[in-house]
Amino acid sequence: MPQCDACFRRCKIEEGAIGFCGARACRGGKIVADNYGKLTALALDPIEKKPLKMFMPGKMVLSVGSYGCNLRCPFCQNSGISWSQEAFGYRKAAQTYAPEEIVKSALGLRGRGNIGLAFTYNEPLVGWEFVRDAAKLCKEAGMKSVLVTNGTGSLKVLQEIKPYIDAMNIDLKSFSENFYKDFIGGDLRMTKDFIRGALDSCYVELTTLIIPGKNDSDEEMRSLCAWVAGLEKEFGKKIPLHITRFFPRFNFADCDPTPVSKIRRLVEVAKERLEFVFAGNV
């Protein structure tokens, strides 16, 4: 049975079936991106919204999203196009675009400050082939490509896309193995490896969404920032960190938002080791 190698799950997918992420399928004995070019979201956004605070500030970027995700964050901020039942319904509703069409649209928006494409909203790497193909054309057209990802793509996928990606914002959702494994169904080791691999090729900012009672301790933030500070020394570059406030969403809709005071406290903790730390959603 064919096995997908896009992420840590390494799904074995039967002919005609869909993998765990809801986006990769087996067709003709091969694993393919079933969501290739199928877009559920298209918007011209400020680059700061990705968030990228120090990459071409003040510019705009054409954001594109599809459907599917390989994690299962119960607090998902984009559940409508990630892994909810509603999201999987988008398989039929999504509009299909060729990479050439999207790049043409991006070029047409240069007069409004557009720098290129941002692959975002759902997890882009479950459809990495479209990211690669569109980003390659974008680069050839003299524009930039940005990736917003949970960082659990395989290093093979990273090698495929990184010649064409100029900047990434990568989620570092926690610095706890248990948080990744038991709470969101992820893999912290793979995320750390992906971040290190990305730093070798492009500009990177990180984001940690703070969930009350889950990843909001001073101790965890200190451990996370010590690791990031080690990367800064290893790669000789600064790595901005966004510490972002959670708002009730999806299966956590009945929870309280993260107190602003908690975000401000963790920003101060992070600044013990890192120079560029930003509070988000406050």
N, C-alpha and C positions, 0 to 999 in steps of 0.2 A: 504494500500500500504506500503511495507517495507520502513523503513527510515534508512539511513546510519548515523552512529554516529562517523565517523572517524574525523570530523572537525566541525567547527562552522556552516557550510552550512546546515547540517542535511538534505541532499537531500532525497526526496521521489522518489523512482525509480521503475518504472513499470517493470514487468517481461520482460526480454530480453533487457532492455534499459541500457544505460550507464549514470552515474552521471555527474555532472558539471565538475569534475576533469578529465574526460576522461579515468579513470582507474578503477572505482568501478562500479559494475553492479549488477543486480538482476537476479539470476539464481535459479530456483526451489523454488521461494518464499523467498530466503535469499540473503542478501547483501554479495558479495564476491569481492576479488581483481581480476579483470579481467586481470591485468598485472602481476599476480603472476609468478615470475621466468622469465618473458619476458624481456630480457636485450637488451638495445640499445647501451650501452657503457661499455667497460671493459678495464681498463688501470692500470698499476703500476705507482703510483704517489709518489712524495715526500710528506710526511705528512704535510709539510709547505704549500702545495698547497690547502689544504682543506678550509680555512687556519686554521691550528693549530700550533701556534708558540711555545708553551711551553709544549706540550704533546709529549714525545718521539722524540725530535728533531733529525734530521739527518736520520731518518728511512723512509722506504717506506711503502705504503699501497696499496692493490689491490682495486681499486675503481670500483664500479658497479652502473649502472644507468638503469632505465626503462623508462617509459613515463608517462605523466600526471602531472597535478598541480592544486591545488585548489585556487591559486591566479591568478591575471591577470595583472601582472606588464608589462606595455607597453615598458619598457626598458630591458626586460628579456635577460640575457646573455647566456641562453641555450634554446632559443625558439624552436630550432630544435627538442627537445625531451620533451618540457614542455607542451605548450598549443596552439601552432600554428597549422595550417592545416597540415603542414609537420609532426608535432609531432603525430597527431592523425593517420596519415598514417603509423606510426611505429607499430600500433597494429598488422598489418599483417607481417611486415618485421622483427620484433624483434625475436631473437632466445631464445628458452626456455631452462632454466637450472634448475635442482633440487638444493636445498640448499646444498646437499651433494657434488655435482659437484663443486660448487663455493668454498666451504671450502677446498676441495681437491686441487683445483688450488692455493688457498692461501697458503696452506701448502707447495706446490711444489716450491713456490717463496721465502721461508725463506732464502735460500742461497743468494738471492739478497737484503736482508735487509727487507723483508716484515714482518710486525707485525700482519697483519690480513686483515680485510675488512673495506671499507668505503662505506657507502650507500649515494650516492650523484648524482650530475648532474641534474636530475629532482627532484621533491619533493618526497622523499622516503616514507613519511608517508601516501600517498594515496595508497600505497601497503604495509602497515605496517606488514601484516602477513608474507610476505617473509623476511622482515627485522628481525622480531622476530625469525623465524625458522632458518635462516642462522646464525644470531648472536649467538643463543643458541648453535649451533653446533660448531661455531668458539670458543666460550668460553670453551666448553668441550675439544676442541683440544689444549687448552692452548694459544690461540691467542686473539688479541684484536679486538673490533668492534667500529667503529666510525660512527656517524650520522651527516650529513650536512643537515640542515632543515630550513624551513621558520618559524617553531615554531607555526604553527596553527593547530597542531594535538590536539585532545581532550585529557583530562586527563585520560580517559579510555585507549586510545591508549598508552599514556605514561606509564601507569601501566603495560601494556602488554610487552613493549619492554625494560623498564629500567633495569630489572635484568641482561640483557645481553649486554648493551651498556657501554663502558668504557669512551668515550669522545664524546662531541658534539660541533659542531660550529653551532650556531643558529643566523639567521638573525634577527636583530632588525632594521627594515628598516627605521624607523622614530620614533619620539616620539609624533606624531600628530595623533589624532583620525581621523581627516579629510583625512590625507594622506592615512591611511589604508583603510578607508571606500570608499572614492571617487576616489582615484588615482589607487589603486592596488586591490580593492575589498577584503580587508582583515579585520582582527579584532585585534586591538592592545591589548585589554584586554585579549583575549585568548593567544596571544603571550607572554604577561607578565606572565600570570599564568603558561604557559608551561615552560618558563625559570626558574621560581621559583621552579617548580616541578622537573626539570632536575637537578638543583643545589643540590637538596636533595639526589641525587643518583649517580652522576658522575661528571667528570671534564667537565667544560664548558668554551668556548670562544665565544664572540659575534662579529658579523660583521654588520657594517652599510655602505651601498653603497651610496655615496653622489651624488645626482642628482642636477645639477645646477638649482637654482631657486625653488626647491621643498623641500629639507630637509637640506639645507646648511647654516643655520643661526647659529651664535654663541649662541643665546638664546636657540634654540632647543637642540643644543649639550650640553649645560650646564644642561638643564632639564633631558636629557637622562642620562648623567653621574652622576647626583645627585641620580637618581633612582638606577643605577648600584652600586654606592658607598654604598647606603643603603642595597643592597643585600649582598655586601661584608661584611658589619658589621653583618648582620643578620645570615649569614651562616659561618662566620669566614674563608673565603677563598677569594683569589684574583681572579678577573674575567678579563682576557685580552680582550681588545676591538680593533678590526681592523676597521680603518676608510679608506674606499677603494674608489679609483678613478673610476668613470664611464667612459666607452667608448661607442660611438654610436653603438646601436644594435637595431634590431627588429623594432618596431614602432617609436623608437627614433633614427633611423639611420641618420637623417639629423640634429641632435643636435651636439653641441660642447662637447668634453670631459671635465670633471671637471678639472679646472686649478690646477696644482700641488701646486701653492701657497695657494689655498683654502684648500687642504688636509692638508698641513703643518700647516696652521692656526688652523684648527679644532683639529688637534693632540695636539697642544699647549693648546687649550681650554680644551680638555678632560683631559690633565695631571694636570689641576687644582684640580681634584678630584680623578683621577685614576692613579695607579702606572704603569700599563702595557698597553700602547697604541701604536699601530703599524700602520704605513701608508702602504696602499696596492695599487699595480698597479702604483707606481710612478717611 
